Amino acid sequence: TTSRPAALKLKVTAYPPGGATPAATVEQALTLQPGAGDSAVVLRLDAPKLWHFDHPNLYRLVAELTDERGRLLDSRTDDFGVRTIEIRNRQLLLNGERVRLTGVARHEDSAREGLAETRGTIRYDYADLKDLQVTLTRPVHYPQHPAILEYCDRNGILLIPEIPMWQFSEQQMRDPKVIALAKKMMREMIEQAYNHPSIMAWSVCNESATGTPGGAAYVKAMSEWVKSLDPDRYVSFADDGLGRGDKVAAFDHADFVMMNQYYGSWHGSADALPGALDRVGKLYPDKMVLISEFGLPGVFAADSKAADRLRVDVIREQMKAFGKRDWIGGAIFWCYQDYKSHRNLWPGQI
């Protein structure tokens, strides 16, 4: 905001997990010109403690800007983790370790607070998810409250955040205004959440017309856009039509396949699941598959108690089917709690 160049000093310090002694520090003299500008700083961590869902190590980064007299002008603090996530030979690797993950999806909704959830409700629900051994989830279907990302960083839950593109038609996915808005939402989400080590990938839509030429073009454009913003993370989308046997061309532009499937309810007989999984495996022989949704809607049972019994059966039987196919890297059950739906289902039915 000055009218002439300013001589300043930037100090960046990284503190180790639970430690007060710096793990690394760098100081850099800057001469800033009036207006906006960028300055790159390289901070090297020797033998860093890696982030993992079993030991979610977090570093604390402190950046301080001082003037030529040493007076503090501004400071920023953020947390980050050091880890590698790879998809290799259709398998998911965290810090070089092969992992197969399970989890539960959760809508940002509360019977007491609606969509205006408090941090206490968020912490309570996610602590419950962690007690259920959740190590992976899609925080559906929109950018999440910062408290959710912070909890997952500190407690070891991998995330695939998603922008609110659900049940969009091919016409909508071809619309330049829709594409521009989708890019804007994705950029905002990435810029806000980039430093969270719990985020392993980004999702560009859910259950939309990705089996059409317009849908494939949308996914291609969005994948290229995401890679330009965050080249080190993976990109995909969730599709609910994979079991029919037709290849969804949009997955040519995704790093892995996300399959929403409801065999035993919406998608047909539970006995049809193994064949559907095998078809998907053959359609995408070079891609890892995540079961991004599976479960049972309560409308397929006589009452909520009967629905819960059926859900137990779905979990037991379908997890066996997933486990027999080593190219399935994880599975996410739908859903943690009831939520208000525009479908106007009664409580207990979802």
C-alpha positions as CSV (number, residue, x, y, z in Angstrom):
1,T,0.0,0.0,0.0
2,T,3.0,2.3,-0.1
3,S,3.7,4.8,-2.9
4,R,7.4,3.8,-3.2
5,P,9.4,0.6,-2.8
6,A,9.7,-0.8,0.7
7,A,12.7,-2.7,2.2
8,L,11.3,-5.5,4.4
9,K,12.3,-8.8,5.9
10,L,10.3,-12.0,5.8
11,K,11.0,-14.7,8.4
12,V,9.4,-18.1,7.9
13,T,9.6,-20.8,10.7
14,A,8.3,-24.3,10.8
15,Y,7.6,-26.0,14.2
16,P,7.5,-29.8,14.4
17,P,4.4,-31.7,15.7
18,G,4.0,-30.9,19.3
19,G,7.3,-29.0,19.5
20,A,8.4,-25.5,20.4
21,T,11.9,-25.7,18.9
22,P,11.9,-24.7,15.2
23,A,12.4,-27.5,12.7
24,A,13.5,-25.1,10.0
25,T,13.8,-21.3,9.6
26,V,14.6,-19.0,6.7
27,E,14.9,-15.2,6.6
28,Q,14.7,-13.3,3.3
29,A,15.2,-9.6,2.5
30,L,12.5,-8.2,0.3
31,T,12.1,-5.0,-1.7
32,L,8.4,-4.7,-2.4
33,Q,7.2,-2.5,-5.1
34,P,3.9,-0.6,-4.8
35,G,0.9,-2.9,-5.6
36,A,0.5,-6.6,-5.5
37,G,3.5,-9.0,-5.9
38,D,4.6,-12.5,-5.1
39,S,7.8,-13.7,-3.4
40,A,8.9,-17.3,-3.2
41,V,10.5,-18.8,-0.1
42,V,12.0,-22.2,0.1
43,L,12.0,-23.9,3.5
44,R,13.7,-27.3,3.8
45,L,12.6,-29.9,6.4
46,D,15.2,-32.6,7.1
47,A,13.7,-36.1,8.0
48,P,10.2,-34.8,8.4
49,K,7.6,-36.6,10.5
50,L,5.1,-37.8,7.9
51,W,1.3,-37.4,8.1
52,H,-0.7,-40.6,8.1
53,F,-4.2,-41.4,9.3
54,D,-2.7,-43.5,12.1
55,H,-0.3,-40.7,13.2
56,P,-1.5,-37.4,11.7
57,N,1.6,-35.3,12.3
58,L,1.1,-31.6,11.7
59,Y,3.7,-28.9,11.4
60,R,3.0,-25.3,12.3
61,L,4.2,-22.6,9.9
62,V,4.7,-19.0,11.1
63,A,5.4,-16.2,8.6
64,E,6.4,-12.8,10.0
65,L,7.0,-9.6,8.0
66,T,9.1,-6.8,9.6
67,D,10.2,-3.3,8.4
68,E,13.8,-2.1,8.2
69,R,13.6,-1.2,11.9
70,G,12.6,-4.7,12.9
71,R,9.0,-3.7,13.7
72,L,6.4,-6.5,13.1
73,L,4.0,-5.4,10.3
74,D,2.1,-8.6,9.8
75,S,2.1,-12.3,10.6
76,R,0.3,-15.5,9.5
77,T,0.1,-18.9,11.0
78,D,-1.0,-22.1,9.3
79,D,-0.7,-25.9,9.7
80,F,0.5,-28.4,7.2
81,G,1.5,-32.0,6.9
82,V,4.1,-33.9,4.9
83,R,3.0,-37.0,3.1
84,T,2.8,-38.7,-0.3
85,I,-0.3,-40.1,-1.9
86,E,0.1,-42.2,-5.0
87,I,-2.1,-44.4,-7.2
88,R,0.1,-47.1,-8.7
89,N,-1.0,-50.3,-10.5
90,R,-4.6,-49.5,-9.5
91,Q,-3.7,-49.4,-5.8
92,L,-3.7,-46.5,-3.3
93,L,-0.4,-45.8,-1.5
94,L,0.0,-43.4,1.5
95,N,3.7,-42.7,2.2
96,G,4.5,-45.7,0.0
97,E,2.3,-48.0,2.1
98,R,-0.6,-49.7,0.3
99,V,-3.9,-48.9,2.0
100,R,-7.5,-50.0,1.4
101,L,-9.8,-47.5,3.2
102,T,-13.4,-47.5,4.4
103,G,-15.5,-44.7,5.6
104,V,-19.0,-43.1,5.9
105,A,-20.4,-40.0,4.1
106,R,-21.9,-37.2,6.2
107,H,-24.2,-34.4,5.1
108,E,-23.6,-31.0,6.8
109,D,-27.0,-31.2,8.5
110,S,-28.3,-31.5,12.1
111,A,-31.7,-32.3,13.5
112,R,-31.1,-29.5,16.1
113,E,-29.3,-26.9,14.0
114,G,-30.2,-27.6,10.4
115,L,-27.5,-26.3,8.0
116,A,-26.2,-23.8,10.6
117,E,-24.1,-26.4,12.5
118,T,-21.9,-25.3,15.4
119,R,-18.3,-26.5,15.8
120,G,-19.5,-28.6,18.8
121,T,-21.8,-30.6,16.5
122,I,-19.1,-31.0,13.9
123,R,-16.6,-32.3,16.4
124,Y,-19.1,-34.6,18.0
125,D,-20.1,-36.2,14.7
126,Y,-16.6,-36.5,13.3
127,A,-15.4,-38.0,16.6
128,D,-18.1,-40.5,16.2
129,L,-17.0,-41.2,12.6
130,K,-13.4,-41.7,13.8
131,D,-14.6,-44.2,16.5
132,L,-16.3,-46.1,13.6
133,Q,-12.8,-46.4,12.0
134,V,-13.5,-43.9,9.2
135,T,-10.3,-43.2,7.3
136,L,-11.8,-41.9,4.1
137,T,-14.9,-39.9,3.2
138,R,-16.3,-37.6,0.5
139,P,-17.5,-34.5,2.5
140,V,-20.6,-34.2,0.2
141,H,-21.5,-32.3,-1.9
142,Y,-20.1,-28.8,-1.3
143,P,-17.2,-27.0,0.3
144,Q,-17.1,-27.8,4.0
145,H,-16.8,-25.8,7.2
146,P,-13.1,-25.2,8.1
147,A,-13.6,-27.1,11.4
148,I,-14.2,-30.3,9.4
149,L,-11.0,-30.0,7.5
150,E,-9.1,-29.1,10.7
151,Y,-10.6,-32.1,12.5
152,C,-9.6,-34.5,9.6
153,D,-6.1,-33.1,9.5
154,R,-5.6,-33.6,13.3
155,N,-7.3,-37.0,13.5
156,G,-6.5,-38.7,10.3
157,I,-9.3,-38.9,7.8
158,L,-8.6,-38.6,4.1
159,L,-11.0,-36.4,2.1
160,I,-12.2,-35.9,-1.5
161,P,-14.0,-32.6,-1.4
162,E,-16.6,-31.8,-4.1
163,I,-18.3,-28.7,-5.6
164,P,-22.1,-28.6,-5.6
165,M,-22.7,-30.1,-9.1
166,W,-25.4,-32.8,-8.5
167,Q,-27.8,-34.2,-11.1
168,F,-26.8,-31.7,-13.8
169,S,-28.0,-32.4,-17.4
170,E,-25.8,-32.5,-20.5
171,Q,-27.3,-29.2,-21.5
172,Q,-26.3,-27.6,-18.2
173,M,-22.8,-29.1,-18.3
174,R,-22.3,-27.6,-21.8
175,D,-23.5,-24.1,-20.6
176,P,-20.5,-21.7,-20.5
177,K,-22.0,-19.9,-17.5
178,V,-22.2,-23.2,-15.6
179,I,-18.6,-24.1,-16.5
180,A,-17.4,-20.7,-15.5
181,L,-19.2,-20.9,-12.2
182,A,-17.9,-24.4,-11.6
183,K,-14.4,-23.2,-12.2
184,K,-14.9,-20.3,-9.8
185,M,-16.2,-22.6,-7.1
186,M,-13.4,-25.1,-7.6
187,R,-10.7,-22.3,-7.5
188,E,-12.2,-20.9,-4.3
189,M,-12.3,-24.3,-2.6
190,I,-8.7,-25.2,-3.6
191,E,-7.3,-21.8,-2.6
192,Q,-9.0,-22.0,0.8
193,A,-8.2,-25.7,1.5
194,Y,-4.9,-26.3,-0.3
195,N,-2.7,-26.7,2.8
196,H,-4.8,-29.5,4.4
197,P,-2.9,-32.8,4.2
198,S,-6.2,-34.7,4.7
199,I,-7.3,-33.8,1.2
200,M,-6.2,-36.5,-1.3
201,A,-8.2,-35.5,-4.4
202,W,-10.9,-33.2,-5.7
203,S,-14.3,-34.1,-7.2
204,V,-15.8,-32.0,-10.0
205,C,-19.4,-33.4,-9.9
206,N,-21.8,-36.0,-8.5
207,E,-24.4,-38.2,-10.4
208,S,-24.6,-35.9,-13.4
209,A,-24.7,-36.5,-17.2
210,T,-21.1,-37.6,-17.4
211,G,-22.0,-40.4,-19.8
212,T,-22.7,-37.9,-22.5
213,P,-20.3,-36.0,-24.9
214,G,-21.1,-32.7,-23.1
215,G,-20.5,-34.3,-19.7
216,A,-17.2,-35.7,-20.8
217,A,-16.2,-32.3,-22.2
218,Y,-17.1,-30.7,-18.8
219,V,-15.0,-33.2,-16.9
220,K,-12.0,-32.7,-19.2
221,A,-12.2,-28.9,-18.9
222,M,-12.5,-29.2,-15.1
223,S,-9.7,-31.7,-14.7
224,E,-7.4,-29.5,-16.7
225,W,-8.5,-26.5,-14.6
226,V,-7.9,-28.3,-11.3
227,K,-4.4,-29.5,-12.4
228,S,-3.4,-26.0,-13.3
229,L,-4.3,-24.9,-9.7
230,D,-3.1,-28.0,-7.8
231,P,-1.0,-30.3,-10.1
232,D,0.0,-32.7,-7.3
233,R,-3.5,-33.9,-6.3
234,Y,-5.9,-36.3,-8.1
235,V,-9.2,-35.4,-9.8
236,S,-12.3,-37.5,-10.3
237,F,-16.1,-37.4,-10.0
238,A,-18.8,-39.7,-8.7
239,D,-21.0,-41.6,-11.1
240,D,-24.1,-43.6,-10.4
241,G,-24.6,-45.4,-13.8
242,L,-21.5,-47.5,-14.0
243,G,-23.2,-50.8,-13.3
244,R,-25.1,-50.8,-16.5
245,G,-22.1,-51.9,-18.5
246,D,-21.5,-48.8,-20.7
247,K,-18.2,-47.0,-20.5
248,V,-18.5,-43.5,-19.1
249,A,-16.1,-41.6,-21.4
250,A,-15.6,-38.8,-18.8
251,F,-13.5,-41.2,-16.8
252,D,-10.8,-40.9,-19.5
253,H,-10.2,-37.5,-17.9
254,A,-10.2,-38.7,-14.3
255,D,-7.3,-40.1,-12.3
256,F,-9.5,-42.8,-10.7
257,V,-13.1,-44.1,-10.8
258,M,-15.7,-43.2,-8.2
259,M,-18.7,-45.5,-8.3
260,N,-22.0,-44.8,-6.5
261,Q,-23.9,-48.0,-6.3
262,Y,-27.1,-49.1,-4.6
263,Y,-27.6,-52.8,-5.5
264,G,-30.2,-54.2,-3.2
265,S,-32.3,-51.0,-3.6
266,W,-32.3,-48.3,-6.3
267,H,-30.0,-50.2,-8.8
268,G,-31.7,-53.6,-8.6
269,S,-31.0,-57.0,-7.0
270,A,-28.2,-57.3,-4.5
271,D,-27.1,-60.4,-6.4
272,A,-26.3,-58.2,-9.4
273,L,-23.5,-56.4,-7.6
274,P,-20.6,-58.9,-8.3
275,G,-21.3,-58.8,-12.0
276,A,-21.5,-55.0,-12.0
277,L,-18.2,-54.7,-10.2
278,D,-16.5,-57.1,-12.7
279,R,-17.9,-55.1,-15.6
280,V,-16.5,-51.9,-14.1
281,G,-13.1,-53.5,-13.5
282,K,-12.9,-54.6,-17.2
283,L,-14.1,-51.2,-18.5
284,Y,-11.3,-49.4,-16.7
285,P,-8.4,-51.9,-16.5
286,D,-5.9,-49.2,-15.7
287,K,-7.8,-47.3,-13.0
288,M,-8.3,-47.7,-9.3
289,V,-11.9,-47.7,-8.3
290,L,-13.4,-46.2,-5.1
291,I,-17.0,-47.1,-4.1
292,S,-18.0,-43.6,-3.4
293,E,-21.5,-44.5,-2.1
294,F,-23.2,-47.7,-1.1
295,G,-26.0,-48.4,1.3
296,L,-29.8,-48.8,1.5
297,P,-32.5,-46.1,1.5
298,G,-35.2,-46.7,4.1
299,V,-38.0,-46.6,1.6
300,F,-37.0,-50.2,0.7
301,A,-38.0,-51.5,4.1
302,A,-41.2,-51.7,6.1
303,D,-39.9,-49.3,8.8
304,S,-36.7,-47.8,10.1
305,K,-35.8,-50.7,12.3
306,A,-36.1,-53.1,9.4
307,A,-34.1,-50.7,7.2
308,D,-31.3,-50.8,9.8
309,R,-31.2,-54.6,9.7
310,L,-31.0,-54.5,5.9
311,R,-28.2,-52.0,6.1
312,V,-26.2,-54.3,8.3
313,D,-26.6,-57.0,5.7
314,V,-25.6,-54.6,2.9
315,I,-22.4,-53.7,4.7
316,R,-21.5,-57.3,5.5
317,E,-22.1,-58.7,2.1
318,Q,-20.9,-55.9,-0.1
319,M,-17.7,-55.3,1.8
320,K,-16.9,-59.0,1.1
321,A,-17.5,-58.3,-2.6
322,F,-15.2,-55.2,-2.5
323,G,-12.5,-57.1,-0.7
324,K,-12.2,-59.8,-3.4
325,R,-11.3,-57.2,-6.0
326,D,-7.9,-55.7,-5.2
327,W,-8.4,-52.8,-7.6
328,I,-11.1,-51.4,-5.3
329,G,-9.1,-49.0,-3.1
330,G,-11.9,-48.0,-0.7
331,A,-15.6,-47.8,0.0
332,I,-17.8,-45.1,1.6
333,F,-21.1,-46.0,3.2
334,W,-24.1,-43.7,2.7
335,C,-25.0,-42.1,5.1
336,Y,-24.0,-41.1,8.7
337,Q,-27.3,-39.4,9.6
338,D,-30.7,-38.4,8.4
339,Y,-30.8,-35.1,6.5
340,K,-33.4,-32.9,4.9
341,S,-33.9,-33.8,1.3
342,H,-35.9,-32.1,-1.5
343,R,-37.3,-35.6,-2.2
344,N,-39.3,-35.1,1.0
345,L,-38.5,-38.5,2.5
346,W,-39.5,-39.2,6.1
347,P,-36.9,-39.3,8.8
348,G,-35.2,-42.7,9.0
349,Q,-35.6,-43.4,5.3
350,I,-32.1,-42.3,4.2
